[in-house]
Amino acid sequence: MTAAARLRGVTRRFGAVTALGEVDFELAPGEIHGLLGENGAGKTTLARILAGLLAPDAGGVEIGGRSVALRSAREARALGVAMVHQHFSLVPRFTGLENIALFNAGAWTGRGTEAPDYRALVRARARELKLEVELDAPVAGLGVGERQRIEVLKALMSETGVLLLDEPTAVLAPREVEGLFAVLRRVAEAGTGIVLVAHKLDEVLAVADRVTVLRRGRRVLTEEAGKVTAAGLAEAMVGEPVGRPGREHPPGRGPRGLEPEPVATLEGVTVRSGGTPLLRDVDLAVRPGEILGIAGVDGNGQRTLAAVLAGIRTPDKGTATLPREVGWIPQDRGEEGLVNDFTIIENVAFALHGKAAYRRGPWFDWAGVEETAGSLMREMDVRAESPETTAGTLSGGNQQRVVAGREFLRSAEMLVAESPTRGLDVKATVAVRARIAGLATTPSAGAREHQTTRRPPAAPKRPPGIVLISADLDEILELSHRIAVMVRGRLIPVPRDRHTRTAIGELMLGAQQGGGPR
């Protein structure tokens, strides 16, 4: 059988770093092929080479049995290759139909106007794939699941023999993941080969026919999905057995079982945008030594809630009482977490510029910041040549490690973590979750604990409060002491006896509405 796509001995370097080293990879028509590996293992590089976005330094590429030298994504698309990126490539102010039309030449007449039958073709293709999409609303107002479906439909409007998906389930609710996988199975059954780049091993095993594991730019395993386990894949990815974080202690409690004073409270908080309520009368108390998990499908107000808790958004109504300093791991590391043109040192400095330990009279102690950045890189296992590496040159997973590590430095009182393990490999996910669980049980000395040559600060009297916002229910259930769900701007408490994937998943998709937790 002719392969849908094949790489033969492909090598790709970025300076002194070998992202792929003599990698062979084959995708069969009609198969879903899971592509796994640690952050920086070369998964996205491989996908981008197949998509025409990168050229290999050595080796060959075949599409449909023909050797090709792809020089652009347009050339790859003309050969039937489409890629759905981890960070959506939609124009926010354009409608779903307009975004689909931008990507597909058949949408336009020779005079540059919309083809008269194109809307009907899009709707027919959506019905065929059983994809529910909103075509006439600006995508900026759509939830992540709707945007994901538009991206997939956009990629499949033209003849597609190879579909590349980079972390497509990162922020989807369980039912949305099931819906996406059903679509992928239908697409594969029609003959399209699908490469699924992912970190969630159980999801990959549930949908993939075969899996390939990359480790440090080398292929170490290709096997039928039915012949491997999640534990075996994790070990192949990192080269050693990988554990799971646990929470050994219950949330902090005051004397005689009384609740301790909150580190932060929201009372009747409402936030609007252009008259549309993003948060509706939210009440919330964050207590020291607890992890409050907030689940929800993207677009229901979680990002606004995080912005209020981080102190960067002022409520239109109600009161937000917050600690002086809050660590904030934003959902979008590219837009909100990092300055890509700055070095790791300079990005870490954002967390340290106001701290007395990093001042020498009127001067900022850049040597101390560099020392802390180096410690952060070692602790978070950031794969970079030095702290002077520019953030924009790091892989997505390594960028996430920098952001998470930096925000841990200023979380002595409270941490707001939005999808903190999004895009992280299994080993890094375990480490970050363990660090979050540890913060809730151990008072943190903050950034200066890395400065062994400096005067040690007095330890805080209580551990921080942590707000964990995530669409990953495994993450929420694993770490949280209390759980709430955001639905259309309201915060719904989840009773402890309903802390299950099924119950929370139903709430995430709007099974009921209610007030907020206290």
Summary of the structure (lengths in Angstrom):
residues: 518
radius of gyration: 23.7
end to end distance: 60.9
largest distance: 77.6
contacts: 1776
relative contact order: 0.12
helix: 35%
strand: 25%
